[in-house]
Amino acid sequence: MAEAIEIVPEYGEVRDEEQLDWARLQAYLKGKLPGAERPLSVKQFRGGHSNLTYLLRFGDLEWVMRRPPFGPLPVGGHDMAREYRVLSRLWQAFKPAPRAMLFCEDTSIIGAPFFVMERRSGIVIKNRQPLPDELPQDPASLRKLSAGFIDTAADLHAVDYRALGLENLGKPEGFLVRQTNGWMKRWEAAKTREVPLMEKLGAWFVEHTPPAQVPSIIHNDYYLHNVMIDSHDPGKIVGVFDWEMSTLGDPLVDVGIALNYWRDKTDPPELLDTSQGEVHTLRPGFMTRDELIERYAKRTGRDLSHIAYYWAWAHWKNATVVEQIYVRYVRGQTSDPRFATMGTHAPALAVAAARVAARIGFRE
């Protein structure tokens, strides 16, 4: 008998270890945020593995606040100032970006920098959870969802970042090599055991970096669980979240990351197991990875002949991402039970990266 899956609500009571000084926060927000003079109630969003996200209610007005997790943080991660900077401007040209309203770098308020943004409404597909009942699940609707998902990435990459004053958000030249070197260092800092394939892949990615694409704003963590779907049109994305790693760089990094999380029926069991629950994209109607690639190429006119590199690279990077999450559990920095079973994920993702990279010359 299949194990029953507990349905997790969108938000709930704040976890004990992630409570903040709410009175101090409200005093700070008064006069800076519409409605903040009203009584405050707080809930905590249950999705995500990284930053802490809270629902702030002032009467019938709702706002969303984000701050980094507790404990030591990896260099360059959980950058609230970056996320605020992007979201305070990007909404003007890219409608799925929620508007950021204010940023606070004074750590005396809640113990870390934070920002507040508008609340969006729609349907979110949660990791490890069944598809939401409110989402149409017939094959035609799921195909529309797939198209809307990849089209939204293409639309982001078409944004004129200079017109928004975001030309200093990143340094596109040498972006991919810097990223690879940075993730190699993060792996060394986070690893809970040796996985020699990770070091070998990292060196290979540096030596075989493909020619850079015309740069764009990239989300840098774009996948199905970071978007919100319109309640009345499954082909329309009304929200894209978690922008703290956004930068200027090679847009195919976003495509590779999307492919890394997307699963096909031909994937090996150990890769499917990293989903830890229903593998949503195996449902009839969801596009295959090849179909996503073809649609993105047609919509953007970009050359995707090197896409296997970006896909393999994203598997490799994600191995470090999950290891950074798992090590927080190992070190006792969080009691979130979702993290306890992640110990097998990094090796499985390293093997997946090697399997894809082998198509373009990688040899173990």
ZICOR-V584572 format. One record per residue. PHI is phi in whole degrees, 0 to 359 (999 if undefined). PSI is psi as a letter, one per 20 degrees, with the letter a starting at -180 (NA if undefined). Layout:
# ZICOR-V584572
PHI;PSI  PHI;PSI
This chain:
# ZICOR-V584572
999;p  293;q  291;p  293;p  260;p  286;p  281;o  265;p  292;r  300;h  210;r  203;a  294;q  292;p  299;q  305;g  282;i  239;k  288;q  232;r  277;n  291;h  296;g  294;h  297;g  297;g  299;h  291;h  283;h  301;p  84;i  251;h  228;p  306;p  88;i  290;i  278;i  278;r  302;q  256;p  235;q  229;p  236;r  238;p  290;q  266;i  280;r  85;q  240;i  243;d  292;q  272;p  234;p  239;q  261;o  261;p  246;p  245;n  66;c  266;j  264;p  237;p  227;r  244;p  243;p  233;q  215;r  293;r  291;r  284;q  93;r  300;q  243;q  295;q  300;p  86;i  264;r  56;l  272;n  293;h  296;g  295;g  298;g  297;g  303;g  293;g  285;i  283;i  234;h  296;h  303;h  292;h  243;i  226;n  300;h  291;i  279;o  292;q  281;p  278;p  259;h  204;q  231;q  230;p  259;j  283;o  287;i  284;i  284;g  230;j  94;i  194;r  299;q  207;r  218;r  239;p  226;r  292;q  268;p  256;q  240;p  166;b  250;p  243;p  272;o  267;q  299;p  71;j  246;q  298;q  302;p  300;q  301;h  283;i  271;p  302;p  242;j  288;q  305;h  296;g  292;h  289;h  290;g  299;g  299;g  302;g  295;g  297;h  298;g  284;h  295;h  295;h  298;g  298;g  294;h  300;g  289;i  267;i  293;p  278;n  292;h  293;h  295;h  265;j  73;k  252;k  292;i  258;j  293;h  199;r  241;n  298;h  294;p  73;j  304;g  292;h  295;g  300;g  299;g  297;g  298;h  295;g  288;h  296;g  294;h  295;h  300;g  299;h  284;h  256;i  299;p  259;i  195;r  279;p  227;n  306;h  300;h  297;g  294;g  294;g  296;g  303;g  296;h  293;g  297;h  297;g  285;h  238;k  299;p  285;r  303;p  291;q  280;r  301;p  291;q  208;r  294;p  237;q  287;g  79;j  204;l  273;o  203;r  301;h  274;i  256;j  237;q  241;p  256;q  301;p  294;i  247;i  216;o  295;i  272;j  247;p  266;p  254;i  203;p  234;p  239;r  64;m  258;j  293;i  257;j  297;q  195;a  259;p  181;a  285;o  297;h  290;i  298;g  298;g  295;g  300;g  296;g  299;g  293;h  301;h  273;h  284;p  246;q  246;r  294;h  276;i  290;q  291;q  304;h  293;h  283;g  299;h  294;h  293;i  286;h  49;l  146;b  296;p  269;n  302;g  284;j  274;i  296;q  304;p  115;h  298;p  296;q  279;r  300;g  299;h  291;h  299;g  300;g  296;g  292;g  298;g  298;g  292;h  287;h  257;h  74;j  282;q  275;o  252;k  293;i  255;j  296;h  299;h  300;g  294;h  294;g  297;g  301;h  292;h  303;g  296;g  299;g  295;h  301;h  287;h  303;g  290;h  293;h  296;h  288;g  297;h  294;h  297;h  291;g  301;h  276;i  78;j  276;i  209;q  254;j  302;o  295;i  297;h  276;i  295;h  262;j  274;j  297;h  271;i  288;g  299;g  300;h  295;h  288;h  296;g  296;g  297;g  298;g  296;h  296;g  288;g  297;h  298;h  294;h  240;k  113;i  291;p  228;p  287;NA
